[in-house]
Every structure is written in C-alpha cells, then in structure tokens.
Amino acid sequence: MKFFRVAMAASLLAVCTGQTASAATGNVLFNGTITATCTVTINSNGTMTVSSNLQSLSSHNAGGSAGSAQVDTTGGVTLSVDPVTITTVPASDTTATTWTPTFATSGAQTIAETGTATALTVPGTSTVAVNLAGTKSGTDRFSAGNYQATVTLRCE
Amino acid sequence: MLAAGLIAVLSPIAAEGQSMTPMRGEVRSFTDAFAVRVFPGNPYDQRIRVEIHVYDQDFRPIDARITPKAFVLAGQASRPVLVVVPFDGANERKVRICTESIPFPSEQTQIRAQICGKFFGHRRF
C-alpha cells in the first residue's frame, strides 16, 4: 500500500511536469496632469541713481543696479510688471515723475528688456532683472532725499 | 553730493515671493457663486506674510469671500485658501485669484511678487 501511494505521487508529479502555470496579466495605467505653476523668489535689491542732468532716477544709470528675481515655472504663464503706484519721495520734490518699470529674463528663457507682458513658454528657472526708471520733463529736477518705489512683478 | 543723496534703493526683502497652485481652473456651480481652493506656498526658509486678492479680467477688485484673506506662512509651507466668487447675476465669470506678498513693518519692500491664477466659473441652472 505504501509502495502504491509513492508510485501514484510519482506518476502525478510526472504528469504535471511540463505543464505551464496559467497567469492573468493586466496593465495598470498611470495618468498625470501638470497645470501651469509659477514660483517667484526675490533675490536681490535694486538701486536707482540720478543722472547728471537730474532728470533721470534710474537703475540703468551709472552706479545703479537692477533688482533680481528667480522664476521657476512649468511654462504656459505670463510675466509682467505693473505700473508703479506706490512711491515715496522727499517733501522737496513737488513735481511729477513718470515711472517706467521694465524686466528682462535669462536662463531657461531669454526675454529682452520690456515693459509689456510676455509669455514664459520654456519650463525651467529663469532669472529676472527688474529695472525702474523715473523721469522728469521740462525744467523739473529730482531733489535731494530718499526715493522709494514699489514694482510689482506678476506671474500669471 | 546730490547724486549720492538721490540714491534710492529698490530693496526687496528675502520674504518677498511665493507660489500658488493651481493657476488655472474651470468650475461649474449650481448656485449663485462658485468656489475655488488655492494653495499659496512659501519658497523661502523663513516665514512670510501673504494676502489673497481676487480681481476681474481688468484687475478691478472683486468682492469675493476669502478664507483666510491674510496670514503668515511658515518657511517651505503652503496652506489651503477657500475663495467663493459671486456670479453677480452673470452666467459665467472669469477671475484672477492672486497671492501677494506683504512686507513686515519696518522692512523695505520695493519689488513685490504677485502670483495670479485664472479661473473660469460657469453657472448651471
């Protein structure tokens, strides 16, 4: 009897040998959607200096420097600067000043200096140089004292 | 001397800048308002103070319900903000929801970062 059981087991094993195991397969799909994103990081200050004729106060003048910001984006966004509305001028300055903010980018995408909204189409990190120029016309001149102006850099 | 006195500083502080997600969205609503949840983020290591504003397509302010409207955000953090925009009788409305940095008192801030998302609300009857 014992011999019979061993023989049966051996024969069953022999029959099963060579049979492939049946396995079901399926595909697992992954979907991902990246919407436009934008991160703005202000890096450094800008400085405006006055021109020799005292009619220009600008970061473009000698000794002046642009502000710097970093923009990280997926692309598909627009970069712009707002008209300057927040300024602080010395009490002695009672004449009108025209403020003109501009920006330029380098890095992932290069944009020549402009004051109009420009699309950022290239994903990556771009460095933004923000400039501001104040001008007076006619006989008006900048006067001694501290000037401050706020430039809004917008990514949308 | 005068030139030296006229040097003005565009001096942003390190706490100036942020991110916001999502920046695009389309919402269908069966009520007279539609809601959008945005997540302002702080890319810096230190805290910043931010405000959320809602504008129309021409950057005119919209009287939307924003919760919370202004808050302090920890470094490298983000938090949800719920914005409920009324249709004001229209069947659809395009708005901008903007995250704006706010300088802390006594700190100079001349470059202000603003991240705006564009959202489109449709009213269903």
Interface residues (C-beta under 8 A of the other chain):
Chain A: T35 A36 T37 C38 T39 V40 T41 I42 S44 N45 G46 T47 M48 T49 V50 S52 L54 L57 S59 G63 G67 A69 D72 V77 D82 V130 L132 F142 S143 A144 G145 N146 Y147 Q148 A149 T150 V151 T152 L153 R154 C155 E156
Chain B: L2 A3 G5 L6 I7 A8 V9 L10 S11 P12 I13 A14 E16 G17 Q18 S19 M20 T21 P22 M23 R24 G41 P43 Y44 R96 C98 E100 Q108 T109 Q110 I111 R112 A113 Q114 I115 C116 G117 K118
